[in-house]
Amino acid sequence: DVWTVINHTAFAHPFHLHGYSFQVLGTDIPEWKDTVNVPVNSSVRLAVMFDQRPGKWMFHCHILAHAEAGMMGTVQVK
């Protein structure tokens, strides 16, 4: 799956995905990550390889105050 994470705010946000890794598309180094910085007023495209581990997996901003303010969600893997 390819996700586009969009940041429309005046702060950079370290986007974190629980349980799975992703590759940031459009970069020269194809490395697996679970956290990537999303700069101010920009977006990143992520290639996520979901496997056979079903359930709800959390994603959120890794700045605790931002996550507590609502910058979090879940993805259902079936």
DRENDO-417436 format. One record per residue (C-alpha): z, y, x; residue number from 0. Coordinates in nm, 2 decimals. Layout:
// residues N
[[Z,Y,X],NUM]
...
//
This chain:
// residues 78
[[0.00,0.00,0.00],0]
[[-0.06,0.36,0.11],1]
[[0.20,0.62,0.01],2]
[[0.16,1.00,0.05],3]
[[0.49,1.17,0.09],4]
[[0.46,1.54,0.02],5]
[[0.70,1.81,0.12],6]
[[0.67,2.14,-0.08],7]
[[0.99,2.29,0.06],8]
[[1.09,2.53,0.33],9]
[[1.27,2.25,0.53],10]
[[1.15,1.95,0.72],11]
[[1.27,1.62,0.58],12]
[[1.32,1.29,0.76],13]
[[1.19,1.04,0.50],14]
[[1.35,0.70,0.53],15]
[[1.26,0.37,0.36],16]
[[1.51,0.08,0.33],17]
[[1.41,-0.28,0.39],18]
[[1.05,-0.23,0.50],19]
[[0.86,-0.06,0.78],20]
[[0.55,0.15,0.77],21]
[[0.28,0.30,0.99],22]
[[0.21,0.67,0.98],23]
[[-0.17,0.70,0.92],24]
[[-0.37,0.95,1.12],25]
[[-0.17,0.92,1.44],26]
[[-0.28,0.79,1.78],27]
[[0.01,0.54,1.82],28]
[[0.02,0.27,1.54],29]
[[0.39,0.19,1.56],30]
[[0.62,0.05,1.29],31]
[[0.89,0.29,1.16],32]
[[1.14,0.32,0.88],33]
[[1.19,0.70,0.92],34]
[[0.93,0.98,0.97],35]
[[0.97,1.36,0.97],36]
[[0.77,1.53,0.70],37]
[[0.72,1.89,0.82],38]
[[0.75,2.20,0.60],39]
[[0.48,2.24,0.34],40]
[[0.29,1.93,0.45],41]
[[0.25,1.56,0.38],42]
[[0.23,1.23,0.56],43]
[[0.04,0.92,0.47],44]
[[0.22,0.58,0.52],45]
[[0.08,0.23,0.52],46]
[[0.36,0.01,0.39],47]
[[0.34,-0.37,0.41],48]
[[0.55,-0.51,0.13],49]
[[0.63,-0.88,0.17],50]
[[0.80,-1.15,-0.03],51]
[[1.14,-0.98,-0.06],52]
[[1.16,-0.87,-0.42],53]
[[1.41,-0.62,-0.55],54]
[[1.48,-0.25,-0.57],55]
[[1.46,-0.07,-0.23],56]
[[1.58,0.28,-0.18],57]
[[1.39,0.56,-0.01],58]
[[1.54,0.91,0.06],59]
[[1.57,1.21,0.28],60]
[[1.79,1.12,0.58],61]
[[1.97,1.45,0.56],62]
[[2.28,1.34,0.36],63]
[[2.31,1.67,0.17],64]
[[1.95,1.65,0.06],65]
[[1.98,1.28,-0.05],66]
[[2.30,1.37,-0.25],67]
[[2.11,1.66,-0.41],68]
[[1.85,1.41,-0.55],69]
[[1.59,1.35,-0.27],70]
[[1.60,0.98,-0.32],71]
[[1.45,0.71,-0.54],72]
[[1.38,0.33,-0.55],73]
[[1.06,0.12,-0.53],74]
[[1.05,-0.21,-0.73],75]
[[0.90,-0.49,-0.52],76]
[[0.80,-0.79,-0.73],77]
//
